[in-house]
Amino acid sequence: MTEVPLVNGEANRQGGALPRYVLRLYVTGTSPRAQVAIDNLRRICEQDLRGQYDLEIIDVLAHPEVAESEKILATPTLIKQLPPPLRRVIGDLSDKEKVLLGLEVRPDSTTNDRSQ
């Protein structure tokens, strides 16, 4: 597996209702664990981010310098770069609720609003 280019969701389908998420998933080669994490993340993105995301998948075997600069110690590791704050989730991303909570993703208007 090599670096996969950005996978863009359907831009602005919600008319700006959701923030744009910038995600990077670091995986190791074509292992079954890497493929499970990729599949799980794509499903979460399509179901819960409703096209408001950019996803880059990086193979740390092909790009070790990128993994080193990001201090990736374990794979799969998902990093939410935007919107702030930066968040990391490590593992195969099979627990959707933990992934959404870990990334502080608020996928729709039914999620509790923390505004004051």
Helices and strands as residue ranges (DSSP letters): E 4-8, E 21-27, H 32-48, E 53-59, H 64-69, E 77-82, E 87-90, H 96-102
